[in-house]
């Protein structure tokens, strides 16, 4: 017997690299534009003396702003330290059963990590060859369902009717829809929360609100699910969001015109970038997110393109697992200039790699 | 079968009230003084554009500052969203066993909540009648030990030799020493981390660094424990601390003279306040923290004093459980002026309550 026997062994999630210095960073789906100027203003106006006191225990300033913006009752909103915190709490709160939780085989690679750390049984459900969800695959007995829509790293969005069918036919399980990327396309399941007490919808301010550095996520659900989620949160950490993040989050959500402006710019750049990548011989499906999921031309492995770009200080994301996506690159949509630099690099890299092949 | 069967039922920790407006707030052990001016400066100098990027994944700016200040290797430091986040992660990471984790019956009331939420068996060990730890009580087989030193809400500090005996005799368990209040008195167990691979020492910036609103906690331990703790943290949320908290934490830790100034002021006010309370007939042991644990004069119940103070918009803390502390009030040390207002109120309240009794 040793204290070592009582330590929790887990294989953690590996986030994308965070290189510093002069690089083109298209690897962690950050926003290429700064947060709303209202965020800077809110932080500037915050009296530093206020930091001596605990933050709002109910995170009211932020949840009230979210309530007004989305037209959802405050009691149906939960906020946390990024959508990772919110999702982690949802896993802990909602998946206490013995039956496996279901999620796609190709999706956000944190889901299986949360399941492991909280000892939740799970089973992955293969997407179809075109990376789509088949709702009939989600009819098996289960202890919960998690679906990212739009999905990552594929970028594909499912129609709301597909999700509704899954929620409808699984009213004995909690269904979590992770809408981290919904502001870049895709239909939200938010209107369904009052119809299905088993539905939770999760969002983040890391992408479309340009605040990955602030760690703000939130969720919507029935009052019944919210009560459980809040009780679990208060059993882990009573004060998760600090005062600057509460103020910054509220300021960001109130500046709708800036939000529209940057998401539209990103969507425009994404569509142009997809055309260019297709022209360079990539296969690249439609994206409803702030990234593209692209397969280099036949015979040129994604891993080699990834490495060659990295040598040029351009960072994209390459997943070795699961195997069926190892041929793809996930490329965050940057500014027009960043994408042009990427394309220029690819125009140099691809012929060289083709010759080697 | 319903989704309700899969929900986690827990009884959460109840934090102290957070009244707003014009009140005297002596109920949640916040610092009566603002954070170091260097904190305000660091936040002012932060480029808001930086918030579009994820925070430092390794929290380097903060852990390097802590490393330099405490003379501990960076690899032996863990930082999180308040010491509650750090302690919660420690419970999850270190207490995977089947045997009960031990902690005192009178201590920080979050320990049993974490044990419940993570399904960790535990057993509370009675403090002696004077609220002291008897090291011989910690010789039973156990799956881990948690001791707050100085303890809350009693304010008592144990000598390092007492803790060392417990750590020494429990090398098959992880021992966590929660030093939230150590900067106000008491000996730190920090020098022992290189000697005992089973020891973790946890700190917070909420009290002595005057930043409850920023949510910054940290821990020291052997590399071996740190690796497990980091793996668990990366299995829950890769980016817990946001960019402002990393910068503010580093700035605070570098301003040692300000830290000395405010902790010395608080200690001075505490000692004077203790004398005044004794003069008013309270029994009030020595405190090594930023609060006093005081029992109103015989025949005047703590609950009634608590309510009478609240009517005068003076908030202190009263715990109904465990029963043996229901006769006490926990009074945070405020400014000299706040304490004078408290004493003036008590001088009015006590005779009135005595008449009623």
Contacts between the chains, C-beta under 8 A, distances in Angstrom:
chain1	res1	chain2	res2	distance
A	1	B	172	5.1
A	2	B	172	5.5
A	3	B	94	7.6
A	3	B	144	7.7
A	3	B	171	7.1
A	3	B	172	5.5
A	3	B	173	5.3
A	3	B	174	4.9
A	3	B	197	7.8
A	3	B	198	4.5
A	4	B	224	7.9
A	5	B	96	7.9
A	5	B	97	6.5
A	6	B	94	6.4
A	6	B	95	6.1
A	6	B	96	4.9
A	6	B	97	3.8
A	6	B	143	5.6
A	6	B	144	6.4
A	6	B	173	7.1
A	6	B	174	6.7
A	7	B	93	6.6
A	7	B	94	6.2
A	7	B	96	6.3
A	7	B	174	7.7
A	7	B	225	7.8
A	7	B	228	4.6
A	8	B	92	6.4
A	8	B	93	5.2
A	8	B	94	7.6
A	8	B	96	4.8
A	8	B	228	6.6
A	8	B	231	8.0
A	8	B	232	5.7
A	9	B	228	7.8
A	9	B	231	7.9
A	10	B	231	5.3
A	10	B	232	6.0
A	10	B	235	4.6
A	11	B	231	7.6
A	11	B	235	7.7
A	12	B	230	7.7
A	12	B	231	4.9
A	12	B	232	7.6
A	12	B	233	7.7
A	12	B	234	3.3
A	12	B	235	4.6
A	12	B	238	8.0
A	13	B	234	5.8
A	13	B	235	6.4
A	13	B	238	6.0
A	14	B	234	7.7
A	15	B	54	7.5
A	15	B	57	5.8
A	15	B	234	7.8
A	15	B	238	4.4
A	15	B	239	7.3
A	18	B	53	7.8
A	18	B	54	6.2
A	18	B	56	7.0
A	18	B	57	4.9
A	25	B	53	7.5
A	28	B	54	6.0
A	30	B	52	5.7
A	30	B	53	5.4
A	30	B	54	6.5
A	31	B	52	5.0
A	32	B	52	7.5
A	33	B	52	6.8
A	34	B	48	6.3
A	34	B	49	4.1
A	34	B	51	7.4
A	34	B	52	5.5
A	35	B	48	6.2
A	35	B	49	7.8
A	35	B	51	5.2
A	35	B	52	6.2
A	39	B	48	6.1
A	39	B	51	6.9
A	40	B	48	3.8
A	43	B	43	6.9
A	43	B	46	7.8
A	43	B	48	6.6
A	43	B	244	7.5
A	44	B	44	7.6
A	46	B	43	7.8
A	48	B	34	6.3
A	48	B	35	6.2
A	48	B	39	6.1
A	48	B	40	3.8
A	48	B	43	6.6
A	49	B	34	4.0
A	49	B	35	7.8
A	50	B	213	5.9
A	51	B	34	7.4
A	51	B	35	5.2
A	51	B	39	6.9
A	51	B	210	7.2
A	51	B	211	5.2
A	51	B	212	7.5
A	51	B	213	4.0
A	51	B	214	5.3
A	51	B	248	7.4
A	52	B	30	5.7
A	52	B	31	5.1
A	52	B	32	7.5
A	52	B	33	6.8
A	52	B	34	5.5
A	52	B	35	6.2
A	52	B	210	4.5
A	52	B	211	6.9
A	52	B	212	6.4
A	52	B	213	6.7
A	53	B	18	7.8
A	53	B	25	7.5
A	53	B	30	5.4
A	53	B	212	5.9
A	53	B	213	5.5
A	54	B	15	7.5
A	54	B	18	6.2
A	54	B	28	6.0
A	54	B	30	6.5
A	54	B	206	7.5
A	54	B	212	4.4
A	54	B	213	6.2
A	55	B	212	7.8
A	55	B	213	5.1
A	55	B	215	7.0
A	56	B	18	7.0
A	57	B	15	5.8
A	57	B	18	5.0
A	81	B	81	6.1
A	81	B	237	6.3
A	81	B	240	6.0
A	81	B	242	7.5
A	82	B	237	6.5
A	82	B	239	6.2
A	84	B	236	7.7
A	84	B	237	4.4
A	84	B	238	6.6
A	84	B	239	7.2
A	85	B	236	7.9
A	85	B	237	5.1
A	85	B	240	7.6
A	88	B	236	5.1
A	88	B	237	5.9
A	92	B	8	6.3
A	92	B	117	7.3
A	93	B	7	6.6
A	93	B	8	5.2
A	94	B	3	7.6
A	94	B	6	6.3
A	94	B	7	6.2
A	94	B	8	7.6
A	95	B	6	6.1
A	96	B	5	7.9
A	96	B	6	4.9
A	96	B	7	6.2
A	96	B	8	4.8
A	97	B	5	6.5
A	97	B	6	3.8
A	113	B	235	5.0
A	114	B	235	7.2
A	114	B	236	7.4
A	116	B	235	6.8
A	117	B	92	7.3
A	117	B	232	6.5
A	117	B	235	4.0
A	117	B	236	6.2
A	143	B	6	5.6
A	144	B	3	7.8
A	144	B	6	6.4
A	171	B	3	7.1
A	172	B	1	5.1
A	172	B	2	5.5
A	172	B	3	5.5
A	173	B	3	5.3
A	173	B	6	7.1
A	174	B	3	5.0
A	174	B	6	6.7
A	174	B	7	7.8
A	197	B	3	7.8
A	198	B	3	4.5
A	206	B	54	7.5
A	210	B	51	7.2
A	210	B	52	4.5
A	211	B	51	5.2
A	211	B	52	6.9
A	212	B	51	7.5
A	212	B	52	6.4
A	212	B	53	5.9
A	212	B	54	4.4
A	212	B	55	7.8
A	212	B	239	7.7
A	213	B	50	5.9
A	213	B	51	4.0
A	213	B	52	6.7
A	213	B	53	5.4
A	213	B	54	6.2
A	213	B	55	5.2
A	213	B	242	6.2
A	213	B	243	4.1
A	214	B	51	5.3
A	214	B	242	5.1
A	214	B	243	7.1
A	214	B	244	7.6
A	215	B	55	7.0
A	215	B	239	5.9
A	215	B	240	7.3
A	215	B	241	7.7
A	215	B	242	4.4
A	224	B	4	7.9
A	225	B	7	7.8
A	228	B	7	4.6
A	228	B	8	6.6
A	228	B	9	7.8
A	230	B	12	7.7
A	231	B	8	8.0
A	231	B	9	7.9
A	231	B	10	5.3
A	231	B	11	7.6
A	231	B	12	4.9
A	232	B	8	5.7
A	232	B	10	6.0
A	232	B	12	7.6
A	232	B	117	6.5
A	233	B	12	7.7
A	234	B	12	3.3
A	234	B	13	5.8
A	234	B	14	7.6
A	234	B	15	7.8
A	235	B	10	4.6
A	235	B	11	7.7
A	235	B	12	4.5
A	235	B	13	6.4
A	235	B	113	5.0
A	235	B	114	7.2
A	235	B	116	6.8
A	235	B	117	4.0
A	236	B	84	7.7
A	236	B	85	7.9
A	236	B	88	5.1
A	236	B	114	7.4
A	236	B	117	6.3
A	237	B	81	6.3
A	237	B	82	6.5
A	237	B	84	4.4
A	237	B	85	5.1
A	237	B	88	6.0
A	238	B	12	8.0
A	238	B	13	6.0
A	238	B	15	4.3
A	238	B	84	6.6
A	239	B	15	7.3
A	239	B	82	6.2
A	239	B	84	7.2
A	239	B	212	7.7
A	239	B	215	5.9
A	240	B	81	6.0
A	240	B	85	7.6
A	240	B	215	7.3
A	241	B	215	7.7
A	242	B	81	7.5
A	242	B	213	6.1
A	242	B	214	5.1
A	242	B	215	4.3
A	242	B	242	6.9
A	242	B	244	7.3
A	242	B	245	5.7
A	243	B	213	4.1
A	243	B	214	7.1
A	244	B	43	7.4
A	244	B	214	7.6
A	244	B	242	7.3
A	244	B	244	4.5
A	244	B	245	7.7
A	245	B	242	5.7
A	245	B	244	7.7
A	248	B	51	7.4
